[in-house]
Amino acid sequence: MIAAIAGDWLQGPYVYYLYSQYGFGKGEIGQLFIAGFGSSMIFGTIVGSLADKQGRKRACITYCISYILSCVTKHSSDYKVLMLGRVLGGISTSLLCSAFESWLVAEHNKRGFDQKWLSITFSKAIFVGNGLVAIVSGLFGNLLVHTLEFGPVAPFDAAGCFLAIGMGIIMYSWTENYGDPSENKSLFAQFKGAAVVITSDEKIALLGAIQSLFEGSMYIVVFLWTPALSPNDEEIPHGFIFATFMLASMLGSSIASRLMARSSFKVESYMEIVFVISAASLLLPIVTNYVVVPSSFKGGSLPLSGCIQLIGFCTFEACVGVFWPSVMKMRSQYIPEEARSTIMNFFRIPLNIFVCIVLYNVDAVPITIMLGMCSIFLAIAAVLQRRLMMIGESHRSMFLYPPSQDSVIQVSKQSYNSCNLKDPILYMDNGNSLFNITSEGEYFFTSGKPGHCEKKQKLYILVGNGTATAFSPSYGPSASDSAAPSYQTAFGTIPAPPSSSSSLSFSLSMAVCIGFLVLCNIW
């Protein structure tokens, strides 16, 4: 997976730069970016549903193939060929942002690991993938383009090599998993089911809106940082600046890891503060543009105004580092497994629309206005996050059981009393199933294995007046409130998660050393 991520990060600092070297203006480059986000919006939901239906491993392999083809198109200066490359890149981005995470969560649940381990896994993945790998990729790209003078296409060739390596690793070492193997739904049925889940659960809808607002702002910043730091196309060290951004992101992911490791801190609570800080950080480049007198420079270093703007962008990237593992944790809590990839790509539709609208008007709107708009959207995300925190206290039940030996189904009251397992309301079989209770009423669950219900392996939950009471006639697949420090299990204990403090301390030390070297090269 690291090789696949490196294939993405190697391209990041040089996409805008490559297009400008081919002679295209900001408006034409904006249209190329629109093609990428538009294809992600149009095809992303389809490929996400196919990932749930045809397999997440196949989707990850498809990501590698489509991104390799996108890298190949960068050798052409023809606008149409580059447009095709952006379309392929948009499809690849959708798969990167959904298929890999969906595969990981399903594999984690299938093996019966503790749900708390996901927080550690996500934070480490972001720290390494969006931190160390991104920094090394930025420095390696700078080496290829500026030191060895291989040209602006060289990072894309290197990315293709890493993607090929990653594809080979996935093909020969990963196992396949699916969204819901018990049902053979059409794509339309998957879309409809995902839409029903989003509209019927306010927490999922809020999470989707928050993700769209934050990621939309993030992608706008990805496009704007180059013209913001180099307004007159001055030569700047793209690779080193990108590495600095990723260093800040890596530090942010370390902070997120520490926060999620403490039971006293809930993800829903501290993310509100993160969104406020991110909104304020994008105001710094705006204020700098009006307060500090811009100075011309020949290239190779940044003026005072550029350095101040860089601080604002780095602060925002630190918030991005906190955001990714935290939103992954929330998605694992709220989004049902059977339609995870589909729902995650549904979330990308509004953010892609937002980004396309902004980039379409990139020539008509000043950079400061666009950054101010992003800051407003991040402030709105903070308000929505507070709402999510308030309703996040609603009751959730976690069912733990060996997936190879049992399952859990939600049934009607009549089926519960008669132990009728036919036509269940909901079927769960991944061994680590989270059920969100969003309204008052009665909820009936039983073991999905024939004969177990008759042995009283079933559960009745009554929700009313803000409280929930569970009644279990006998010993069976157990449920417990997901806010509890640990979950009960009827089939033995789950080993304690490994400590991450020593590895994080080492990583933070490494980050400081890398940061010092990077900053020395910029200033």
MIRO-622322 format. One line per 4 residues: number of its first residue (from 1); their letters; for each residue x, y, z of C-alpha. Coordinates in nm, 4 decimals, m for minus. Each point is the difference from the previous one (the first is absolute). Layout:
N
NUM	A	X Y Z; ...
This chain:
523
1	MIAA	0.0000 0.0000 0.0000; 0.2929 0.2355 0.0666; 0.1180 m0.0405 m0.3600; m0.3485 0.0817 m0.1282
5	IAGD	m0.0149 0.3133 0.2174; 0.3503 0.1048 m0.1087; m0.1215 m0.0188 m0.3588; m0.2588 0.2642 0.0857
9	WLQG	0.2225 0.2306 0.2073; 0.2796 0.0111 m0.2581; m0.2360 0.1726 m0.2424; m0.1473 0.2572 0.2397
13	PYVY	0.2624 0.2781 m0.0022; 0.0481 m0.0016 m0.3765; m0.3464 m0.0238 m0.1589; m0.0557 0.3763 m0.0154
17	YLYS	0.3698 0.0587 m0.0768; m0.0005 m0.2469 m0.2922; m0.3058 0.1575 m0.1595; 0.1517 0.3483 0.0329
21	QYGF	0.3213 m0.1281 m0.1621; m0.2059 m0.1172 m0.2940; m0.1136 0.3604 m0.0434; m0.3528 m0.0141 0.1434
25	GKGE	m0.1434 0.2883 0.2024; m0.1774 m0.0117 0.3342; m0.3432 m0.0238 m0.1642; 0.0986 m0.2933 m0.2234
29	IGQL	0.1687 m0.1751 0.2912; m0.3154 0.0551 0.2035; m0.2025 m0.1749 m0.2704; 0.2367 m0.2972 0.0140
33	FIAG	m0.0524 m0.0193 0.3746; m0.3754 0.0250 m0.0555; 0.0218 m0.3054 m0.2264; 0.1620 m0.1940 0.2824
37	FGSS	m0.2512 0.1007 0.2655; m0.2897 m0.0384 m0.2437; 0.0987 m0.3554 m0.0911; 0.0382 m0.0783 0.3687
41	MIFG	m0.3532 0.1283 0.0560; m0.1581 m0.1811 m0.2971; 0.1894 m0.3278 m0.0006; 0.1068 m0.0113 0.3651
45	TIVG	m0.3362 m0.1165 0.1322; m0.0191 m0.2686 m0.2686; 0.3458 m0.1380 0.0698; m0.0715 0.0190 0.3737
49	SLAD	m0.3107 m0.2150 m0.0437; 0.1937 m0.2397 m0.2224; 0.2616 m0.0249 0.2752; m0.2698 m0.1114 0.2468
53	KQGR	m0.1497 m0.2389 m0.2538; 0.3013 m0.1376 m0.1918; 0.2600 0.0181 0.2771; 0.2183 0.2642 0.1659
57	KRAC	0.3238 m0.1742 m0.1000; m0.0950 0.0224 m0.3676; m0.0859 0.3652 0.0481; 0.3457 0.0684 0.1471
61	ITYC	0.1625 m0.1736 m0.2989; m0.2164 0.2105 m0.2315; 0.1258 0.3094 0.1818; 0.3595 m0.0911 m0.0803
65	ISYI	m0.0734 m0.0701 m0.3678; m0.2016 0.3174 m0.0612; 0.2556 0.2178 0.1791; 0.2880 m0.1509 m0.1999
69	LSCV	m0.1861 0.0862 m0.3215; m0.0551 0.3520 0.1355; 0.3755 0.0355 0.0579; 0.0724 m0.1104 m0.3564
73	TKHS	m0.2156 0.2827 m0.1400; 0.2253 0.2578 0.1688; 0.2603 m0.0581 m0.2732; m0.2272 0.1747 m0.2490
77	SDYK	m0.0505 0.3764 m0.0146; m0.3231 m0.0461 m0.1952; m0.2883 0.1494 0.1991; m0.2429 m0.2819 m0.0839
81	VLML	0.2458 m0.2682 0.1097; 0.0636 0.1852 0.3248; m0.3769 0.0284 0.0477; m0.0302 m0.3785 m0.0361
85	GRVL	0.2748 m0.0387 0.2580; m0.1900 0.2196 0.2455; m0.3158 m0.2083 m0.0503; 0.1962 m0.3175 0.0781
89	GGIS	0.1593 0.1752 0.2963; m0.3420 0.0993 0.1371; m0.1233 m0.3591 m0.0150; 0.3200 m0.1138 0.1704
93	TSLL	m0.0420 0.2561 0.2779; m0.3518 m0.1274 0.0740; 0.1314 m0.3544 0.0322; 0.2924 0.1111 0.2180
97	CSAF	m0.2340 0.1838 0.2376; m0.2498 m0.2863 0.0385; 0.1122 m0.3455 m0.1124; 0.3141 m0.0248 0.2138
101	ESWL	m0.1713 0.1143 0.3187; m0.3019 m0.2254 m0.0665; 0.2292 m0.2984 m0.0530; 0.1872 0.0766 0.3223
105	VAEH	m0.3132 0.0358 0.2163; m0.1576 m0.3176 m0.1425; 0.3218 m0.1975 0.0468; 0.0382 0.1344 0.3539
109	NKRG	m0.3538 m0.1093 0.0891; 0.0311 m0.3348 m0.1762; 0.2998 m0.0912 0.2134; m0.1824 0.0974 0.3196
113	FDQK	0.2429 0.2691 0.1127; m0.0933 0.2518 0.2681; m0.1866 0.3019 m0.1364; 0.2382 0.2297 0.1892
117	WLSI	0.2867 m0.1239 m0.2117; m0.1479 0.1804 m0.2995; 0.0864 0.3357 0.1585; 0.3633 m0.1052 0.0331
121	TFSK	0.0055 m0.1415 m0.3521; m0.1509 0.3131 m0.1527; 0.2340 0.2365 0.1830; 0.3065 m0.2058 m0.0927
125	AIFV	m0.1165 m0.0257 m0.3620; m0.0409 0.3776 m0.0250; 0.3274 0.0632 0.1853; 0.1948 m0.2282 m0.2329
129	GNGL	m0.2001 0.0359 m0.3222; m0.0910 0.3698 0.0151; 0.3101 0.0858 0.2004; 0.3263 m0.1826 m0.0498
133	VAIV	m0.0834 m0.1377 m0.3454; m0.1275 0.3382 m0.1187; 0.3095 0.1805 0.1306; 0.2376 m0.2462 m0.1610
137	SGLF	m0.2040 0.0173 m0.3207; 0.0249 0.3793 m0.0053; 0.3751 m0.0064 0.0592; 0.0470 m0.2773 m0.2576
141	GNLL	m0.2027 0.1950 m0.2544; 0.2101 0.3098 0.0678; 0.3126 m0.2107 m0.0531; m0.1271 m0.1275 m0.3360
145	VHTL	m0.1185 0.3370 m0.1322; 0.2428 0.2589 0.1368; 0.3164 m0.1830 0.1101; 0.0277 m0.2675 m0.2704
149	EFGP	m0.1905 0.2188 m0.2499; m0.2024 m0.2852 m0.1447; m0.2875 0.2362 m0.0704; m0.3499 0.0486 0.1456
153	VAPF	m0.1270 m0.3323 m0.1404; 0.2511 m0.2061 0.2008; m0.2088 m0.0154 0.3218; m0.2910 m0.1446 m0.1989
157	DAAG	0.2234 m0.2717 m0.1463; 0.1224 m0.0849 0.3492; m0.3605 m0.0043 0.1218; m0.0896 m0.2524 m0.2694
161	CFLA	0.2801 m0.2283 0.1200; m0.1190 0.0155 0.3615; m0.3591 m0.0644 m0.1075; 0.1113 m0.3093 m0.1914
165	IGMG	0.1825 m0.1277 0.3100; m0.3049 0.0672 0.2154; m0.2258 m0.1826 m0.2451; 0.2229 m0.3077 0.0158
169	IIMY	m0.0069 0.0002 0.3806; m0.3800 0.0304 0.0048; m0.0477 m0.2769 m0.2550; 0.2122 m0.2571 0.1810
173	SWTE	m0.0415 0.0814 0.3700; m0.3525 0.1366 0.0547; m0.3186 m0.1987 0.0482; m0.3279 0.1119 m0.1561
177	NYGD	m0.2966 0.1388 0.1928; m0.3375 0.1383 m0.1013; m0.2675 0.2353 0.1256; m0.2874 m0.2443 0.0505
181	PSEN	0.0569 m0.3518 m0.1385; m0.3427 m0.1143 0.1163; m0.1816 0.2139 m0.2588; 0.0392 0.0377 m0.3756
185	KSLF	m0.1138 0.3602 m0.0479; 0.0097 0.1983 m0.3226; 0.1941 0.3263 m0.0122; m0.3260 0.1958 0.0129
189	AQFK	m0.1081 m0.1928 0.3084; 0.3366 0.0759 0.1621; m0.0362 0.3718 m0.0775; m0.3542 0.0029 0.1338
193	GAAV	0.0974 m0.1881 0.3155; 0.2926 0.2327 0.0675; m0.2188 0.3077 m0.0541; m0.2611 m0.1374 0.2412
197	VITS	0.2656 m0.0610 0.2653; 0.1358 0.3558 m0.0340; m0.3414 0.1701 0.0081; m0.1331 m0.2129 0.2850
201	DEKI	0.2955 0.0483 0.2363; 0.0807 0.3602 0.0932; 0.3445 m0.0935 0.1284; 0.1033 m0.1480 m0.3352
205	ALLG	m0.1442 0.3003 m0.1853; 0.1875 0.2409 0.2276; 0.3214 m0.1966 m0.0399; m0.0379 0.0147 m0.3786
209	AIQS	m0.0571 0.3764 0.0066; 0.2998 0.0555 0.2296; 0.2239 m0.2125 m0.2188; m0.1142 0.1795 m0.3157
213	LFEG	0.0617 0.3457 0.1466; 0.3449 m0.0857 0.1351; 0.1269 m0.2028 m0.2955; m0.1399 0.2525 m0.2470
217	SMYI	0.1959 0.2760 0.1743; 0.3062 m0.2245 0.0104; m0.0066 m0.0639 m0.3765; m0.0392 0.3711 m0.0694
221	VVFL	0.3096 0.0659 0.2119; 0.1830 m0.2735 m0.1934; m0.0697 0.1961 m0.3181; 0.0678 0.3462 0.1446
225	WTPA	0.3208 m0.0379 0.1974; 0.2244 0.0127 m0.3070; m0.1416 0.3243 m0.1491; m0.0324 0.1465 0.3516
229	LSPN	0.3697 m0.0495 0.0790; 0.1088 0.0730 m0.3576; m0.2429 0.2673 m0.1295; 0.2171 0.0947 m0.2986
233	DEEI	0.1161 m0.3545 m0.0830; 0.3242 0.0435 0.1929; 0.2126 m0.3092 0.0452; m0.0676 m0.1529 0.3427
237	PHGF	0.1182 m0.3318 0.1539; m0.3260 m0.1926 m0.0541; 0.1325 m0.3270 0.1385; 0.1373 0.1507 0.3198
241	IFAT	m0.3127 0.2063 0.0631; m0.2166 m0.3053 m0.0573; 0.2192 m0.1971 0.2407; m0.0534 0.2752 0.2581
245	FMLA	m0.3758 m0.0307 m0.0428; 0.0189 m0.3739 0.0490; 0.2195 0.0449 0.3073; m0.2742 0.2152 0.1515
249	SMLG	m0.2579 m0.2637 m0.0973; 0.2112 m0.2706 0.1614; 0.0206 0.1950 0.3241; m0.3761 0.0459 m0.0128
253	SSIA	m0.0576 m0.3734 m0.0346; 0.2250 m0.0566 0.3028; m0.2139 0.2405 0.2006; m0.3124 m0.1843 m0.1160
257	SRLM	0.1495 m0.3296 0.1100; 0.0655 0.1338 0.3481; m0.3501 0.1481 0.0240; m0.1737 m0.3189 m0.1137
261	ARSS	0.2050 m0.2065 0.2431; m0.1575 0.1877 0.2923; m0.3434 m0.1147 0.1022; m0.0757 0.3482 0.1382
265	FKVE	0.0197 0.1509 m0.3507; m0.2696 m0.0819 m0.2518; 0.0690 0.0476 m0.3685; m0.3242 0.1922 m0.0404
269	SYME	0.1031 0.2552 0.2651; 0.3560 0.0933 m0.0957; m0.0731 0.0132 m0.3758; m0.2125 0.3089 0.0569
273	IVFV	0.3126 0.1796 0.1257; 0.2018 m0.1328 m0.2946; m0.2465 0.1464 m0.2499; 0.0115 0.3384 0.1743
277	ISAA	0.3818 0.0019 m0.0136; m0.0004 m0.1028 m0.3661; m0.2429 0.2819 m0.0832; 0.2236 0.2518 0.1784
281	SLLL	0.3158 m0.1324 m0.1697; m0.1332 0.0846 m0.3480; m0.0663 0.3555 0.1122; 0.3747 0.0529 0.0520
285	PIVT	0.0883 0.0016 m0.3752; m0.2917 0.2402 m0.0571; 0.1135 0.2432 0.2700; 0.3591 m0.0254 m0.1211
289	NYVV	m0.1033 0.0954 m0.3511; m0.1488 0.3278 0.1268; 0.2404 0.0878 0.2817; 0.3442 m0.1073 m0.1240
293	VPSS	0.1290 0.1830 m0.3069; 0.0785 m0.2638 m0.2669; 0.3593 m0.0065 m0.1212; 0.1313 m0.1447 m0.3222
297	FKGG	0.2507 m0.2810 0.0113; 0.1939 m0.1900 m0.2607; m0.0660 m0.3441 0.1404; 0.1685 m0.2592 0.2150
301	SLPL	m0.1340 0.1450 0.3259; m0.3162 0.1620 0.1338; m0.0522 0.3664 0.0968; m0.1402 0.1021 0.3372
305	SGCI	m0.3596 m0.0053 m0.1240; 0.0513 m0.3489 m0.1466; 0.1476 m0.1268 0.3281; m0.2995 0.1299 0.1974
309	QLIG	m0.2408 m0.1601 m0.2474; 0.1968 m0.3224 0.0273; m0.0560 m0.0002 0.3774; m0.3747 0.0260 m0.0578
313	FCTF	0.0016 m0.2829 m0.2526; 0.2119 m0.2171 0.2320; m0.2452 0.0570 0.2854; m0.2821 m0.1050 m0.2298
317	EACV	0.1945 m0.3127 m0.1007; 0.0465 m0.0868 0.3677; m0.3792 0.0118 0.0323; m0.0213 m0.2267 m0.3050
321	GVFW	0.2261 m0.2455 0.1830; m0.2390 m0.0021 0.2959; m0.3034 m0.0213 m0.2290; 0.0794 m0.3178 m0.1925
325	PSVM	0.0364 m0.2589 0.2816; m0.2805 0.1686 0.1924; m0.2497 m0.0064 m0.2861; 0.1001 m0.3595 m0.0746
329	KMRS	m0.0815 m0.0867 0.3591; m0.3395 0.1710 m0.0243; m0.0754 m0.1718 m0.3300; 0.0791 m0.3384 0.1526
333	QYIP	m0.2479 0.0794 0.2788; m0.2876 0.1370 m0.2039; 0.0095 m0.1471 m0.3530; m0.1397 m0.3548 m0.0394
337	EEAR	0.2424 m0.2540 m0.1432; m0.2246 m0.1343 m0.2781; 0.0048 0.3305 m0.1940; 0.3133 0.1685 0.1313
341	STIM	0.1728 0.0782 m0.3318; m0.3248 0.1156 m0.1608; m0.0865 0.2380 0.2837; 0.3550 0.1361 0.0216
345	NFFR	m0.0081 0.0870 m0.3700; m0.3440 0.1577 0.0437; 0.1734 0.2357 0.2428; 0.2368 0.1041 m0.2796
349	IPLN	m0.2779 0.1225 m0.2318; m0.0664 0.3366 0.1724; 0.3687 0.0672 0.0608; 0.0797 m0.0606 m0.3673
353	IFVC	m0.2837 0.2315 m0.1063; 0.1342 0.2684 0.2334; 0.3567 m0.0357 m0.1279; m0.1087 0.0007 m0.3661
357	IVLY	m0.2026 0.3216 0.0471; 0.2909 0.1766 0.1668; 0.2560 m0.1125 m0.2560; m0.2295 0.0922 m0.2880
361	NVDA	0.0102 0.3608 0.1230; 0.3675 m0.0045 0.0964; 0.0903 0.2769 m0.2477; m0.2837 0.2267 0.1130
365	VPIT	0.0419 m0.0351 0.3769; 0.3131 0.1176 0.1881; 0.1906 m0.2552 0.2052; m0.0790 0.1866 0.3232
369	IMLG	m0.3749 m0.0277 m0.0664; 0.0264 m0.3733 m0.0649; 0.2010 m0.0535 0.3172; m0.2551 0.2052 0.1933
373	MCSI	m0.2783 m0.2168 m0.1400; 0.1868 m0.3110 0.1141; 0.0372 0.1516 0.3465; m0.3759 0.0569 0.0171
377	FLAI	m0.0713 m0.3585 m0.1017; 0.2358 m0.1258 0.2693; m0.1823 0.2115 0.2579; m0.3271 m0.1579 m0.1147
381	AAVL	0.1639 m0.3427 0.0394; 0.0788 0.0928 0.3618; m0.3669 0.0822 0.0623; m0.1129 m0.3291 m0.1550
385	QRRL	0.2627 m0.1875 0.2015; m0.1485 0.1446 0.3178; m0.3414 m0.1248 m0.1065; 0.1480 m0.3440 m0.0686
389	MMIG	0.1571 m0.0004 0.3467; m0.3336 0.0865 0.1598; m0.1960 m0.2783 m0.1705; 0.2963 m0.2378 0.0086
393	ESHR	m0.0948 m0.0881 0.3546; m0.2906 m0.2061 m0.1372; 0.0127 m0.3688 0.0740; 0.2081 m0.2411 m0.2058
397	SMFL	0.0311 m0.3728 0.0440; 0.3058 m0.2028 m0.0905; m0.0379 m0.3724 m0.0683; 0.3142 m0.2113 0.0271
401	YPPS	0.0046 m0.3617 m0.1148; 0.2129 m0.2378 m0.2109; m0.1072 0.0717 m0.3612; 0.0668 m0.3580 m0.1047
405	QDSV	m0.2280 m0.1391 0.2728; m0.2855 0.2471 0.0376; m0.1792 0.3107 m0.1260; m0.2489 0.2556 0.1315
409	IQVS	m0.3284 0.1018 m0.1634; m0.2527 0.2685 0.0819; m0.3539 m0.1376 m0.0164; m0.3568 0.1029 0.0709
413	KQSY	m0.1638 m0.0619 0.3373; m0.2002 m0.2906 m0.1414; 0.3097 m0.1624 m0.1484; 0.1851 0.0606 0.3255
417	NSCN	m0.2670 m0.1831 0.2016; m0.0337 m0.2879 m0.2491; 0.3729 m0.0219 m0.0862; m0.0782 0.0483 m0.3687
421	LKDP	0.3296 0.0745 m0.1781; m0.1514 0.0633 m0.3432; m0.0064 0.3512 m0.1532; 0.2022 0.1832 0.2683
425	ILYM	m0.0056 0.3789 0.0137; 0.3804 0.0117 0.0190; 0.2657 m0.2681 m0.0359; 0.3446 0.0357 0.1628
429	DNGN	0.2733 m0.2619 m0.0325; 0.3406 0.1718 0.0167; 0.0611 m0.0897 0.3664; 0.0243 0.3595 0.1181
433	SLFN	m0.3318 0.1669 m0.0819; m0.0987 0.3505 0.1092; m0.3715 0.0848 0.0083; m0.1052 0.3658 0.0303
437	ITSE	m0.3262 0.0620 0.1855; m0.1294 0.3310 m0.1326; m0.3600 0.0066 0.1284; m0.2136 m0.1170 0.2891
441	GEYF	m0.1712 m0.3372 m0.0191; 0.0557 m0.3730 0.0301; 0.2856 m0.1821 m0.1694; 0.0212 m0.3786 m0.0257
445	FTSG	0.3140 m0.1996 m0.0777; 0.0792 m0.3681 m0.0113; 0.2779 m0.2311 m0.1081; m0.0185 m0.0728 m0.3712
449	KPGH	0.1085 m0.3601 0.0415; m0.2884 m0.2498 0.0013; m0.0706 m0.1401 0.3456; 0.1715 0.2786 0.1935
453	CEKK	m0.3129 0.2114 0.0402; m0.1787 m0.2957 0.1589; 0.2880 m0.0095 0.2504; m0.0910 0.3583 0.0993
457	QKLY	0.2943 0.1567 m0.1849; m0.1913 0.3176 m0.0777; m0.0218 0.3587 0.1164; m0.2825 0.2508 0.0516
461	ILVG	0.0802 0.3739 0.0280; m0.2549 0.2586 0.1139; 0.0829 0.3661 m0.0695; m0.2099 0.2786 0.1479
465	NGTA	0.0348 0.3364 0.1752; 0.3703 0.0200 m0.0794; 0.0826 m0.3349 0.1611; 0.0556 m0.3479 m0.1355
469	TAFS	m0.0518 m0.3290 0.1778; 0.1170 m0.3346 m0.1343; m0.1552 m0.3341 0.0971; 0.1797 m0.3195 m0.0931
473	PSYG	m0.1766 m0.3265 0.0943; 0.3232 m0.1944 0.0036; 0.3612 m0.0209 m0.0963; 0.0654 0.0836 m0.3650
477	PSAS	0.1577 0.2541 m0.2311; 0.0232 0.2933 0.2386; m0.0627 0.3686 m0.0498; 0.1439 0.2896 0.1900
481	DSAA	0.0014 0.3783 m0.0227; 0.2749 0.1075 m0.2380; 0.1026 0.2770 0.2354; 0.1132 m0.2534 0.2599
485	PSYQ	0.3753 m0.0459 0.0422; m0.0189 m0.3624 m0.1170; m0.2553 m0.2314 m0.1543; m0.1303 m0.3185 0.1491
489	TAFG	0.0310 m0.3154 m0.2022; m0.1675 m0.3353 0.0425; 0.2781 m0.1896 m0.1727; 0.3171 0.0793 0.1895
493	TIPA	0.2190 0.3048 0.0471; 0.1673 0.2208 m0.2538; 0.3709 0.0717 0.0610; 0.0937 0.3510 0.1071
497	PPSS	0.1159 0.2338 m0.2756; 0.3732 0.0650 m0.0268; 0.1378 0.3189 0.1505; 0.0764 0.2725 m0.2494
501	SSSL	0.1740 0.2551 0.2250; 0.3560 m0.1146 m0.0664; m0.0441 m0.0185 m0.3767; m0.1675 0.3415 m0.0070
505	SFSL	0.2806 0.1555 0.2055; 0.2526 m0.1377 m0.2490; m0.2099 0.1256 m0.2904; m0.0318 0.3478 0.1494
509	SMAV	0.3767 0.0187 0.0463; 0.0438 m0.1039 m0.3605; m0.2515 0.2626 m0.1087; 0.1917 0.2781 0.1781
513	CIGF	0.3252 m0.1026 m0.1716; m0.1616 m0.0169 m0.3431; m0.1742 0.3323 0.0582; 0.3265 0.1722 0.0877
517	LVLC	0.1622 m0.1210 m0.3226; m0.2998 0.0997 m0.2108; m0.0299 0.3493 0.1478; 0.3730 0.0612 m0.0473
521	NIW	m0.0426 m0.0696 m0.3722; m0.2973 0.2399 m0.0290; 0.1493 0.2915 0.1901
